[in-house]
Amino acid sequence: MRTLYVLFDAHCGLCTELSGWLREQPAYVQLRPISSASTEAREKFSSLPPGELAVISDAGQVWLGNNAFLVCLWALRRYRAFARTLASPLLRPLARQAFSELSHNRGNISRLLGLRSEVEIQKHLAGVVTPPCELP
């Protein structure tokens, strides 16, 4: 699998914002957001229900709704582990909410999960005062 087509509702503010966010993220698999109302989407994916988030692989696999959100997260370098966590039976029904929360509150989520960038770690460590070594 090399490409995932992400069909979204271009009339939905959340979907539009999330599709833009997806385009900016480093990914293991190319994500190609396409408006579900576009000519391209209607020609390529005419059998899919309009308006619902759908992800289609270049191999023909289809994911809808919460499963589509999970696949999008799975494709992203920074969020694959989180996608695995969300895939649990307890959290799977909340995948859409988690996806929205990630895109809007990345900093808070990163702090909650203890995720830090190298730059943040460097800044933190640079401020740590180390006591001198004292040999007996």
C-alpha contacts under 8 A as a table, 3 or more apart, distances in Angstrom:
res1	aa1	res2	aa2	distance
1	M	4	L	7.80
1	M	29	V	7.29
1	M	57	S	6.58
1	M	58	D	6.23
1	M	59	A	6.43
2	R	29	V	5.40
2	R	30	Q	6.16
2	R	57	S	7.77
2	R	58	D	6.75
3	T	29	V	5.71
3	T	30	Q	4.67
3	T	31	L	5.96
3	T	32	R	7.10
3	T	57	S	5.93
3	T	58	D	5.51
4	L	29	V	6.88
4	L	30	Q	6.12
4	L	31	L	4.95
4	L	32	R	6.07
4	L	55	V	6.30
4	L	56	I	5.57
4	L	57	S	4.50
4	L	58	D	6.31
5	Y	31	L	6.04
5	Y	32	R	4.76
5	Y	33	P	5.83
5	Y	34	I	6.85
5	Y	55	V	5.51
5	Y	56	I	5.12
5	Y	57	S	6.25
5	Y	58	D	7.62
6	V	19	S	7.99
6	V	31	L	6.74
6	V	32	R	5.78
6	V	33	P	4.38
6	V	34	I	5.89
6	V	53	L	7.24
6	V	54	A	5.91
6	V	55	V	4.58
6	V	56	I	6.67
7	L	33	P	5.91
7	L	34	I	4.97
7	L	35	S	5.60
7	L	36	S	5.04
7	L	41	A	7.31
7	L	52	E	7.92
7	L	53	L	5.71
7	L	54	A	5.10
7	L	55	V	6.18
8	F	15	C	5.91
8	F	16	T	7.30
8	F	19	S	7.44
8	F	33	P	7.02
8	F	34	I	6.35
8	F	35	S	5.14
8	F	36	S	5.37
8	F	51	G	6.77
8	F	52	E	6.86
8	F	53	L	5.08
8	F	54	A	6.92
9	D	12	C	5.48
9	D	15	C	6.00
9	D	16	T	7.12
9	D	35	S	5.85
9	D	36	S	5.72
9	D	37	A	7.21
9	D	50	P	7.86
9	D	51	G	5.17
9	D	52	E	7.06
9	D	53	L	7.15
10	A	13	G	7.47
10	A	15	C	6.69
10	A	16	T	5.60
10	A	35	S	5.39
10	A	36	S	7.20
10	A	37	A	7.37
11	H	15	C	7.96
11	H	16	T	7.48
12	C	15	C	5.28
12	C	16	T	6.13
13	G	16	T	5.20
13	G	17	E	6.10
14	L	17	E	5.18
14	L	18	L	6.01
14	L	100	S	7.58
15	C	18	L	5.09
15	C	19	S	6.03
16	T	19	S	5.19
16	T	20	G	6.41
17	E	20	G	5.24
17	E	21	W	6.25
18	L	21	W	4.86
18	L	22	L	6.07
18	L	100	S	7.40
18	L	103	S	6.69
19	S	22	L	5.06
19	S	23	R	6.42
19	S	33	P	5.89
20	G	23	R	5.22
20	G	24	E	6.73
21	W	24	E	5.34
21	W	25	Q	6.67
21	W	103	S	6.73
22	L	25	Q	5.38
22	L	31	L	7.20
22	L	33	P	7.88
23	R	31	L	7.00
23	R	32	R	7.57
23	R	33	P	7.60
25	Q	76	L	6.61
25	Q	77	R	7.79
26	P	76	L	6.04
26	P	77	R	5.74
26	P	78	R	7.45
27	A	30	Q	6.31
27	A	31	L	7.50
27	A	75	A	5.59
27	A	76	L	4.15
27	A	77	R	4.96
27	A	78	R	8.00
28	Y	75	A	5.41
28	Y	76	L	5.96
28	Y	77	R	5.91
29	V	75	A	5.38
29	V	76	L	7.43
30	Q	75	A	7.80
31	L	72	C	7.73
31	L	75	A	7.70
34	I	38	S	7.21
34	I	40	E	7.87
34	I	41	A	6.67
35	S	38	S	5.31
35	S	41	A	6.86
36	S	41	A	5.41
36	S	42	R	7.03
36	S	50	P	6.32
36	S	51	G	6.75
37	A	41	A	6.63
37	A	42	R	6.80
37	A	50	P	7.53
38	S	41	A	5.30
38	S	42	R	6.32
39	T	42	R	5.14
39	T	43	E	6.08
40	E	43	E	5.22
40	E	44	K	6.04
41	A	44	K	5.23
41	A	45	F	5.38
41	A	46	S	7.00
42	R	45	F	5.48
42	R	46	S	4.73
43	E	46	S	5.87
45	F	48	L	5.89
48	L	54	A	7.76
49	P	52	E	6.42
52	E	64	L	7.00
52	E	65	G	6.31
53	L	64	L	5.90
53	L	65	G	5.40
53	L	68	A	6.53
53	L	69	F	7.81
54	A	62	V	6.98
54	A	63	W	5.69
54	A	64	L	4.54
54	A	65	G	6.50
54	A	68	A	5.67
55	V	62	V	5.72
55	V	63	W	5.14
55	V	64	L	6.47
55	V	68	A	5.35
55	V	71	V	7.51
55	V	72	C	7.73
56	I	59	A	7.97
56	I	60	G	6.06
56	I	61	Q	5.52
56	I	62	V	4.56
56	I	63	W	6.51
57	S	60	G	5.19
57	S	61	Q	5.19
57	S	62	V	6.68
58	D	61	Q	7.56
63	W	67	N	5.54
63	W	68	A	4.74
63	W	71	V	7.55
64	L	67	N	5.58
64	L	68	A	4.80
65	G	68	A	5.23
65	G	69	F	6.63
65	G	96	R	7.65
66	N	69	F	5.11
66	N	70	L	6.35
66	N	92	R	6.86
66	N	93	P	6.56
66	N	94	L	7.37
66	N	95	A	5.31
66	N	96	R	5.62
67	N	70	L	5.02
67	N	71	V	6.24
67	N	92	R	7.74
67	N	95	A	7.63
68	A	71	V	5.14
68	A	72	C	6.28
69	F	72	C	5.13
69	F	73	L	6.36
69	F	95	A	6.25
69	F	96	R	6.09
69	F	99	F	6.64
70	L	73	L	5.15
70	L	74	W	6.03
70	L	83	A	5.55
70	L	86	L	7.25
70	L	87	A	7.02
70	L	95	A	6.43
71	V	74	W	4.85
71	V	75	A	6.20
71	V	83	A	7.52
72	C	75	A	5.24
72	C	76	L	6.74
73	L	76	L	5.28
73	L	79	Y	5.43
73	L	80	R	5.82
73	L	82	F	7.49
73	L	83	A	5.44
73	L	99	F	7.66
74	W	77	R	7.75
74	W	79	Y	6.33
74	W	80	R	4.19
74	W	81	A	7.46
74	W	82	F	7.86
74	W	83	A	5.25
74	W	84	R	7.39
75	A	79	Y	7.79
75	A	80	R	6.49
76	L	79	Y	5.39
76	L	80	R	5.90
77	R	80	R	6.03
78	R	81	A	7.78
79	Y	82	F	5.07
79	Y	83	A	6.14
80	R	83	A	4.99
80	R	84	R	6.48
81	A	84	R	5.17
81	A	85	T	6.49
82	F	85	T	5.00
82	F	86	L	6.18
83	A	86	L	5.04
83	A	87	A	6.14
84	R	87	A	5.12
84	R	88	S	7.27
85	T	88	S	5.94
85	T	91	L	7.65
86	L	91	L	5.04
86	L	92	R	5.40
86	L	94	L	7.78
86	L	95	A	6.29
87	A	91	L	6.42
87	A	92	R	4.98
87	A	95	A	7.95
88	S	91	L	5.43
88	S	92	R	5.71
89	P	92	R	5.48
89	P	93	P	7.62
90	L	93	P	7.17
91	L	94	L	5.35
91	L	95	A	6.67
92	R	95	A	5.31
93	P	96	R	7.69
94	L	97	Q	5.36
94	L	98	A	6.25
95	A	98	A	5.02
95	A	99	F	6.05
96	R	99	F	5.13
96	R	100	S	6.30
97	Q	100	S	5.14
97	Q	101	E	6.08
98	A	101	E	4.94
98	A	102	L	6.06
99	F	102	L	5.15
99	F	103	S	6.34
100	S	103	S	5.28
100	S	104	H	6.24
101	E	104	H	5.26
101	E	105	N	5.56
101	E	106	R	7.39
101	E	109	I	7.82
102	L	105	N	5.35
102	L	106	R	4.96
102	L	109	I	6.57
103	S	106	R	5.97
105	N	108	N	5.45
105	N	109	I	6.17
106	R	109	I	5.17
106	R	110	S	5.97
107	G	110	S	5.12
107	G	111	R	6.27
108	N	111	R	5.15
108	N	112	L	6.11
109	I	112	L	4.92
109	I	113	L	6.12
110	S	113	L	5.19
110	S	114	G	5.81
110	S	115	L	4.64
110	S	116	R	6.60
111	R	114	G	4.85
111	R	115	L	5.92
111	R	116	R	7.27
112	L	115	L	7.68
116	R	120	E	5.99
116	R	121	I	6.45
117	S	120	E	5.19
117	S	121	I	6.30
118	E	121	I	5.05
118	E	122	Q	5.97
119	V	122	Q	5.01
119	V	123	K	6.15
120	E	123	K	5.14
120	E	124	H	6.16
121	I	124	H	5.09
121	I	125	L	6.04
122	Q	125	L	5.17
122	Q	126	A	5.92
123	K	126	A	5.17
123	K	127	G	6.53
124	H	127	G	5.42
124	H	128	V	6.76
125	L	128	V	5.18
